[in-house]
Amino acid sequence: MAYNLLFGIVFQLLLMNLLTEAMATSHNERTKGENELLILNANHLLFKEEANIHEANFITISGTIIDQNGQPIPGATILVEGTNTGTATDIEGKFTIEANEGNVLLISFIGYESQSITIGNQTILNITLTESQSSMEEVVVVGYGAVRKRDLTGAIASVDIEQQNELPNVSVLQSLQGRIPGLNVGAITQSGQDPRIEVRGQNTLSSSASDNAPLIVLDGIIYRGNIIDINPSQIQSVEVLKDGSAAAIYGSQAANGVILLTSKKGVDMGKPVINYSGQYTIQVPTKNIRPRNTAENKVFLPDVFWEQSRLAPDYLQPNPDFTVTPYLKTQQISEGYQNDRDNDWWGLFTGNGNIQTHDLSIRGRTANSGYYVAAGITDQKGFIKNDLYNRINITANFDTKITDWLTFGMESFLTSSDYSGVSPGVGTVFHLQPFAPIFDSEGNYELQPEAGLNPFLQTQIDDVDKRLNLFGNFHLDVKLPFLSGFNYRVNYGHNYRNNTQNQFNPWGANFTGSGFKNSSYYYSYILDNIFSYEKSFADDHRVSLTFLYGVEKIQTSYTNASAQNFSNPALGFYRMQAGDPSLNTINSGGEEETSLYNMGRILYGFKDRYLFTATIRRDGFSGFGINNKFGIFPSVALGWVLSEEEFFNNNLIEFLKLRASYGQTARRGVGRYETQARMNAAPSRVFGDGGSATIGQWITTMANANLAWETTTGLNLGVDFDMLNSRLFGNIEYYKNNTEDILYNIQIPEVTGFSNIATNIGKVYNYGVEFSLTGEVMKTSDFSWQSTLNFSRNRNQIRSILGVDNNNDGMEDDIVTNRLFIGEPQNVIFDYEVMGMWQLEDEVPQGFFPGTYRLNDVDEDGIISPGDRKILGYRDPSYRLGFANTLRYKNLSLYVFINSIQGGSDFYYGDGSPYASGALFKRDQLSYSNAMPFDYWMPENPDAKYRRLDLPSSFVGRPYDQRSFVRLQDISLAYNFDPAFLEKWNISNLKVNLSAKNLVTLTRWEGWDPETGIGLVAGLPVMQAFTLGLNVQF
Amino acid sequence: MDFYSPTNSFSNPADFNSAIARLYENVANIYQVNSSVARAMFYPTDVAYDAIDISHDLNAYSDKLNSVTGEVQNLWSSMYEIVFNANVIIGRIDDENVIFSSIQQRNAYKAEAMFFRAFAYRVLGIVYGGVPIILEETQEPKRDFTRASREEVFQQCIADLTFSSDNLPGINEVPEEGRLPNAVADHLLSEVHIILENWDEAIAAASRVIDNPNFSLMTERFGSRMDEPGDVYWDLFRRDNQNRSSGNREGIWVSQFEYLVEGGGSSPTWPRFLIPLYWQLTDTNGISLFSGPMNQYGGRGIGWFAPTNYMRETVWETDFENDIRNSSYNIIRDIKATNPNSEYFGQNIIESGAIANFPNTFDRWWNLIYAKIAPINNFPEEFLLNPETGLLNNQAGGMMTDNYIFRLAETYLLRAEAHLGKGDGASAASDINIIRERAKANPISAVEVDIEYILDERARELCWEELRLLTLMRLNLLVDRVKTYNTMTGDNILDHQNLWPIPFREIETNTEAQLTQNPGYF
C-alpha cells in the first residue's frame, strides 16, 4: 500500500514536471548553467566565482564533441569559465552555447581529459576529447559533498563500475571483488547472496561479517538493507572511504570504512535515451566434491570398522566373519547395501544453474529537470536444487529546479525479491548413503530414507519467502540570492523493508503437518540538514565549509505464528487455524533505536598546492550505556601538490601529491539493548496433568552501563602520481589504525552464571600498505592495452587485552580461551601440532590410539595436555593482488581480471579436514552417512594425511592447510557495432559480449574453494559463469 | 521493546513464580538422556556401558574424561546456571517493594529457590569436590574464584535445605502438582547428612518423610492401566501414573511432562537410548525379524547404552522368580518376531534360536527391555505407522511420561544407609525389607546388610531413576564398582577418577585467582 502510494507520487511529479517544462518559455537562460552543473556534480563542492555576466555581445557557438575514435560524446559539459552559463552535448555530441569573445570554454566529460578553449571569432568548434587516465579532474563523492579528485586529502578509492555490467554480478559488491586495494570482498556460493566485505583488515576482535562490515551510504543516505536489493546496473559510481579522516564524517559508524554508492541520474543527451541490456548466464560448479557411490562404500565402510573387519595383530587380512550391515541405520538401508542399490542423491539435487537479467532504463534531461527511470529483473538458480532468487527492481531518480534558488531531487527504488522454495539441506543430501531408498515398497517417496525427511519431500515443502525494500531519498537545495556560495540542503531519506516467510510442511511435527507465518518489518528515517558555503578569494584561497545536523531513527517489528497437527492440511499456511489450537505459538517483538549527530568540515586550499581538511563529528546513539551516550570524532588531513611547486621541474611526472591524514572513527557494535541486563521468558513447565504451562523467566545477560563505542584512530600517508603523459599513474598508501576499547564478548568463568559478557577492552593495531598502479602498455589509434595492478597487505597485532598481569611474568596476560595473544595477530590457529601418526607397533600413550595424530609435546613434560597447544599459523591472508587488463582493438574489447590471495609461509591457513564441520569424526557417524574420498590412516596407509576413521584421540589436533590461490576471476570479450551501421535502425549503440567468471583457480586447497575456506565437508562450490550479454541503446 | 529487564521483572509474586518455574526446567535438563551430560550420570558405572563401541564417548574413561571433555564443562555450567538463577530469586525476594500475601508465601518461594541452589551444590560437591560457593547474584564479570572445601559445600547445602524443610509447604499444600513439598528437602537433606556422616540427622530427615502419613509405598495395582496384566511396580511407570492425582502416594518429586503442550517439555528419551536395536535383527537366513520399531517393545531403541551383566543378571540371582521388579512385565527378556517374511514369525527370538548367529556386538542389538522406561503398547497414535501391527515411526523414542526425581523407596534406602553408617544393621535391614516386601522378594537379615548390598538394592529398585554416577561418587565407590562390574570400562578407569576434573575453561578464564585442579588431572 505504502509503496503504491509513493510510486504514484513519484510518477506524478515526473509527469507534472515534463508538462511544466514543455509549457515554459525557452529563453530564460540566465542561470541555467549553474543548475546543470549542480545536478551533474551532485553535492558538489566545487569552487566557483559569482558569475559576472554581460548579457550583451554574445556570440553563438555550436559544435560537436567526439572521442578519439570519432564517436560522438553525448552528455559532455560545456561551461563558460567564470560564469554560470553552460550546456551539454546531445546524443550526436552536438551543442550550442552563447559566450563572449575572449571567454574560456571548459569542456569536460567524466572519464575524459577536460579541455579549455578561448573563444576567438570562431562560431563552430569541433573538439576531440581524449580519454582521461589520471582522471584527477573527476569529481569524487566524499560524503555530505563532493570534491575534485585532485583536491582529495584522504584515502578514497573509486572504481569504474560501467565495465562490470558485462559480468554476471548479481550484487554490486561482486563487481568490487579484488578491484580496490584494501577493500576485501569474499566469494559467494548461493543465489541472492551478498558477499562478505571488509576494509583494511579486522579492527575489532570479532571476525564476524557484520562486525567488520563497512557502512554503506546510498545517494547520501545511510543504507542498512541488503546490498543485493540494489540493482548493480543502476549504480553510477562507487567510492570507498578507507582512512580515518575520510570516514570520520560518519563518526561512530565508520571504523570499518564507508562505501558510497551513487545511482544514475538524468543526463542531457539531447533526447530521452532508452537502454536495454540483457544477459543469459550458465553457472557450472568450479569444483564438485562427490560423495562415494555404493561400490566405493563397500570398500570404505569395512575400513571404518577396521578393528573388527580385519584380523589382529597387523589388521591387513580381512575377517571373514565380519559384515557391516548390522551397523547400518535401517533395514531398508541394509537391504539396499546388500542389493547394490546405488542412488546418486548428490547428483539428483545439485547441478548447473543459470542467471538471467533484463534491464531497461530511460534517462534524459530537459532545461530544468532530469530523470532516470529503470526497471530490472534478475532470476538466479544456484547449484543446489531450489536455491532460487528472483529480483524485480524499479528505480526512479528525478530532479528539478523549481525556482532560481530552490532545487528538488529524489532518488528512490523499490525492490521485491523472492527467495521462495526450500533447498534440501546440503548436509542431508551429501551424507545420504547411496543404498538408502528413494521410494518405499509401494512406490511412494520413502518418508525418512535415513533419519531426516526425504530430500524429495523437503523440496516439496510449500515455502514463500518474499522481501520488499522501498528506499526513498528526497532533498531540497536552497541557495540564498544574497549570499553566493551558500547552500542549504535538507535530505529526508527513508527505508521500509518487509520480509514475509510462510511455510507449510505436510510432514512436519511428526508427520501431523506444521506451518508458520513469519513477518517482520524494518522502518527507518534519516533527516539531514546540510549547510555548505564555498568561497574563493584573492585568487589563491579557496574555502569550503560544511555543517551537518541530523537524526536517524530505526524501528523494527516482527510477528511469528506457527501451528502444527493440522486437522485438514489442504489449505496449508493459509489456514493456520486448522492446526491444533493447543499447539499454536505466537512470538512477536520489536526494537527501536535513535541516533543524533552533528558534523562540521572545513576544506581550505591555497594555490591548488596546499590542501587542508578538518572535520569533527559528535554522535549520540541510544544503544550506548547510560554513562556514554555521546562521542566526539575529529580528523585532520593535509595535501601537498608537489607538482604545482615552482621548483618542481620534472618532465616525467605531471602530477605528484603527498597526503597525510589522521582521524578518529568508531564502531557501535552494540545491539540496541546490549548495555542492559536482559531476561528471557518462555513456557517452562506444565505442573500437573492436563494444564497449561507456567511461563518461566530468567536473566540472560549481565548489564554493563559503561558499554560504549570502540574507537579507531588512524594515520594514513599517501602519494598520488601521474607520469609519462598520463601513461602511468596510481597511488601508494600506508596506514596504521589503532583500535581501542574494543567491544568484545569476553569469556568469563561460568561460575558467574554466564559464559561471556560484552565489554570494552583491549588495543589492536592494523597497519598496511596498498598500491594501485595503472599503465598504458600500448596505445595506437586501433589498439590499446591498459593494465592495473592492485596490491594490499595488512598486518594485525593485539597490543592489549585486559591490561592485567596476573601471572606476574612482566607481560600482560593472554586470554587463551578466546584465542587472544598479546603481540600476535587475531585469528590465530592455536592448536596441537601434528607430528605424525601413532602406529600399531608403537607404545601409545594414555588418551591416544594407533592411527591418531602424534602431537608435539611442546612443554616437554612427557604428557599431552592443553598446555601443549601453540600458535601454528594465522587465518588471515598475507597479501592480496588484483591484476586488471583492458585491451581494445577497433570495436573489440577484452577485459581480463586475475585475483589472488596469498598466505606466504605463515598466513591464510584454514581447517579443510573432513572433521571441520563436526560430521564424520567418529565411527557411528561414518557408518550412518556417506563421505567424500579422502586420505585416511589405515594399517596399510600409515602416512595418511588424516587420522583413522573411527575415533580421535582425546586431545585431538588436526592438520591445517593453506588457502593461497590465483584465480582468473573475470574475462569478458565485447564487440561494439559501428554507429554508422546501426543508424538505419535508429540504434545509437549496440554491444554484445561474451564473459566468464572464475574460469581457472590455481590452489593447493583440497576442499570446495580456497576463498570461501570450505574444505572437505558437505559444502557448496563457487560457481563458474558463462555469460552472453547484449546492450542496446536507442 | 521485546525483552524483559531484571529491574522490572521481579516486582510481584508472579514474577518470582516464573523465575522458579525456570529452575524446574533447568533440573529436568539433567534428566534428559538426549544430552551427553545426562547419559554420563548413568555410565560408565556398575549398571551400564556405552554399547556402541569400546572407545565411544565416555567408555574409555581414562582416555576420554579430562578437563576439556564436554560433559565435564557442561555439567558444571548447568549447575552454576541453577545457582545463579536461584541467587537472583533469593537476593531479590526480600525487597520490601515486592508485596507478598504473607510471610509464608515469601518464605515458601525463597525455600523453593534455596532447595534448587542446594540441589546444584550437592551435584557439584559430589562430582567435583570443593567448588567455589557463590551465594549472591553476580552482577559484574568476576575472575577471582577459589575453591571452598568439600565439607563447606555440603554444609552450605544443609543450611539451604534446612530453610527449605522449614518453609516449603506440605505435600497436600503444594500449589500445583510437581511443585516441591517439604519432603523433597528432607529427602535430599538426608542424603547430604549421610555424605557428612551425620547419621542421626540423616535418619531424622528421612524419617520426617517416611513417617508422613501422606506418603506410602504403593502396594496395590493403581492408575491408568491397572486392569491390564501387570503388577504394581509396572503401574508406577505407566503414563499419567506419577502424580498424586493418579492415586500415587510414592512420588515425592515428579518432574513434569505434558505431551503436545507448549512448555510441556520433552520427556526423557530413555527408550531411544536403552532399548536395544532389536528391530534391525535378522534371522539365521539373514531375513529381518521385525518390520521395524514396535509399540509393544517400547519404541525405537538404538541400543546406545546397555545394562551390564551385573544389572541384567547378578542383582536378581537370589530372587529371580519372585521379585516383581524382575517380572516379565518389568523386564522383557525375549520378544516375538513380527516380520511375516521370516520363518521365525511369531516365535520368541531367543528361545527359537533365531538370532543365534547374529553378530550382536556388545549386546547392542539385543539384551533386554526395561518396561519402566518405555510406554509399552502405549505410544500416542501419532507415532503409529500401523496401529494393527504396532509399527512405529522413527520418532518413537520418548518415555512420554512424567519421571520421578525422588521416590519414597529411595528415602527408605537412604535411611537404611544412615542406620548402617551408625552401625545399626537391624534397622537398616528393616528399612530395606520394606522395599523388598513390596517387591515380593525375600527379606534379608541384619548381617547381610552392607553398603554393597544397599547399592544392589538401589540398582534393583531405582535403576534408570537415580543418577547412579552420583550415588557411587558420593560413596567413593565409583572406581571400585566400575572395575568389578563394568567389563567394557573396568580396566580403563583410573584410580583418581572418582572425582571429575575442574573444567579447564574455568581455570583458564579465572585469571585473577587459582582454581586448583583435582589430583591426577591436568
Interface residues (C-beta under 8 A of the other chain):
Chain A: Q308 D321 F322 T323 T325 P326 T330 Q331 S334 L447 Q448 A451 N510 F511 T512 N565 D580 S582 L583 T585 S588 G589 G590 E591 E592 Y673 Q676 A677 R678 M679 N680 A681 A682 P683 S684 R685 V686 F687 G688 D689 G690 G691 S692 A693 T694 I695 G696 Q697 W698 I699 M702 A703 I746 Q747 I748 P749 E750 V751 T752 G753 F754 S755 I757 T759 L802 V804 N806 D813 I815 V816 T817 Q846 G847 F848 F849 I863 S865 P866 G867 K922 R923 D924 D950 L951 S953 S954 F955
Chain B: M1 D2 F3 Y4 S5 P6 T7 S9 D15 N17 S18 A19 A21 R22 Y24 E25 A28 I52 D53 S55 H56 S62 D63 K64 N66 S67 V68 T69 Q73 W76 S77 Y80 E81 V83 F84 N85 N87 V88 V131 P132 I134 E137 T138 Q139 E140 P141 K142 R143 F145 P175 E176 E177 G178 R179 D240 N243 S245 Q256 F257 E258 L260 V261 E262 G263 G264 G265 L277 W279 Q280 T282 S288 G292 F358 P359 T361 W365 E382 F383 N393 N394 Q395 D402 P503 F504 R505 E506 E508 T509 N510 T511 E512 L515 F522
